[in-house]
Amino acid sequence: MAKLTEEMKQMLSEQLPFLATADENGMPKVGPKGSLHVLDDSHLAYFEHTFRHAFHNLTVNGRAAVAVADRPAQKGFRFEGQVHIHENDDLAKENIPASLYDRFPRLAYVVIDIESIFKLDNTLEAGTQIS
């Protein structure tokens, strides 16, 4: 499994990450995930509450990519990996803030195993796998 650096963790906490998935026909879907955060050195996670396109796609193929970029610095990363959906289990209960249940009747905790990391810098190295 690939490991996050401190630079990657900082960028994920300061910038808005986007989640990319593909449906059963291979059509890509991408959208912002404001709740996406670092779970540990090799996992990302977010709170799923809409249960729409991204969730459907994750249940179909279990794969996702997350892209994050710092526009002024013209640097970024793409993280790809397998997804695990936790709903009403111990991991979900430990990680989803109770206050979110006041706003959303249904929640899941989505964990992404970081299997590979790519550089998204505005250089000739853009798209290079770094881990």
C-alpha angles and dihedrals in degrees: 000000000000120000129225119234123219089254090056093047091050093049091049091052095046103037133054110258123211124216119217124198136161128225127226090276092052093253110149123232124189132180143155119272109200093179094052111124144159111274094182139322094298105026138068123195141184140182113255113207108147097056090201133117101339093043092048091050092048091053090050099051109000095224130116144167127210122202125193129174140181102218099196091049092041090223132122149147140226119211120197131188157110119308130222119194118210119190124168093349130117095268092052092046092049095049109032111083111239090229090067090065087064089063102034126039093205128037137171131190110227117200122194120203105218103228098161139012127204131195116241098183121140092251138094086272092067110133094020114142108236099175 
